[in-house]
Amino acid sequence: MCNKNENSYSEVLNQINILKSNLRPKAIVIDFEQAFIKSFKELYTDVKIHGCFFHFTQCLWRKLQSCGLKNRYSTDAIFAHEIKKLSALAFVPVDNVISAFEELINSNYYVDNEEELRTFVDYFEDTWIGRPTRGGR
């Protein structure tokens, strides 16, 4: 799709809804395109939206590369394993994700490599976990 904005997605979804007026999805797996998510939620208010694990790991890989960590990931099996633990948080029950994330970043490996991992971990927390706020996360 050329025009990846909310209006374009809404138009496409409305056309699908016209063609398949009996369509009542219970859940959908999608990438993390915010305009699509917003458009989908407006049309299908009660549908459970799940992010695609492939697209999630693709986002992590791109960020890892932009942080200059690609070579370390490719040559250091322990480093790669520790990074993969972040992506594995996708399989942790929602109520336990924050505590699992905090346990991971407070582990010896992450503490010992904090300087090198800081930008990547900050991105992960800002984008996928959320920062603590006054009333919680």
C-alpha positions in Angstrom: 0.0 0.0 0.0 1.5 3.4 -1.0 -0.3 5.6 1.4 0.1 4.1 4.9 -1.9 6.6 6.9 -5.0 6.2 9.0 -7.4 7.4 6.4 -6.1 5.0 3.8 -6.3 2.1 6.2 -9.8 3.1 7.2 -10.9 3.2 3.6 -9.5 -0.2 2.9 -11.1 -1.7 6.0 -14.5 -0.1 5.2 -14.4 -1.6 1.7 -13.6 -5.0 3.2 -16.5 -4.5 5.7 -18.8 -3.7 2.7 -17.7 -6.8 0.8 -17.9 -9.0 3.9 -20.5 -7.4 6.0 -20.8 -10.5 8.2 -17.1 -10.4 9.1 -16.8 -10.5 12.9 -13.2 -11.3 13.7 -12.4 -12.2 17.3 -8.7 -11.7 17.0 -6.1 -10.5 14.5 -2.3 -10.8 14.2 -0.7 -7.8 12.6 2.5 -5.9 12.3 3.0 -2.8 14.4 1.8 -0.1 12.0 0.1 2.3 14.4 -2.1 3.9 11.7 -3.5 0.4 10.9 -4.0 -0.5 14.5 -5.9 2.7 15.2 -8.1 2.2 12.1 -8.8 -1.4 12.9 -9.8 -0.6 16.5 -12.2 2.0 15.3 -14.0 -0.4 13.0 -13.7 -3.6 15.1 -13.9 -2.4 18.7 -14.0 -5.7 20.4 -11.3 -7.6 18.5 -8.2 -8.8 20.3 -5.1 -7.4 18.5 -1.9 -9.4 18.6 1.4 -8.2 17.3 3.3 -10.4 14.9 6.4 -12.0 16.5 8.3 -11.9 13.2 7.7 -8.1 12.9 8.6 -7.6 16.5 12.0 -9.4 16.1 12.6 -7.5 12.9 12.2 -4.2 14.8 14.6 -5.5 17.4 17.1 -6.6 14.7 17.0 -3.2 13.0 17.6 -1.4 16.3 20.4 -3.7 17.2 22.0 -2.9 13.8 21.5 0.9 14.3 23.1 0.6 17.8 26.2 -0.9 16.1 25.7 -4.3 17.8 25.3 -6.5 14.7 28.9 -7.8 14.7 28.8 -8.6 18.4 25.5 -10.4 18.0 26.8 -12.4 15.1 30.1 -13.4 16.7 29.3 -13.7 20.4 26.9 -16.5 21.2 26.4 -15.5 24.8 25.6 -11.9 23.8 23.1 -13.1 21.1 21.4 -15.4 23.7 21.0 -12.5 26.2 19.5 -10.3 23.5 17.1 -13.1 22.5 15.8 -13.2 26.1 14.3 -9.7 25.4 12.4 -11.1 22.4 11.3 -14.0 24.5 9.4 -11.6 26.8 6.7 -11.8 24.1 5.8 -15.3 25.5 5.6 -14.2 29.1 2.1 -13.7 30.5 1.2 -10.0 30.2 0.9 -9.6 34.0 4.5 -10.8 34.4 6.2 -8.9 31.6 7.4 -5.9 33.5 8.8 -8.0 36.4 10.5 -10.4 33.9 12.0 -7.4 32.0 13.3 -5.8 35.2 14.7 -9.2 36.4 16.5 -9.5 33.0 18.0 -6.0 32.9 19.1 -6.3 36.6 20.8 -9.7 35.8 24.6 -9.8 36.1 25.0 -9.9 32.3 23.0 -6.8 31.7 24.6 -4.9 34.6 28.1 -5.9 33.5 27.4 -4.8 29.9 25.2 -1.8 30.8 27.2 0.8 28.9 27.2 -1.2 25.6 23.5 -2.2 25.9 22.1 1.1 27.3 20.8 2.5 24.0 19.3 -0.8 22.9 17.7 -1.5 26.4 16.4 2.1 26.5 14.8 1.6 23.1 13.3 -1.7 24.2 11.8 -0.2 27.3 10.5 2.9 25.7 9.0 1.1 22.7 7.8 -2.3 24.0 7.6 -2.1 27.8 6.9 1.6 28.8 8.5 3.7 31.4 7.2 4.0 34.9 4.8 6.9 35.5 3.3 8.4 38.5 0.4 5.9 38.7 2.4 2.9 37.4 3.4 2.0 33.9 
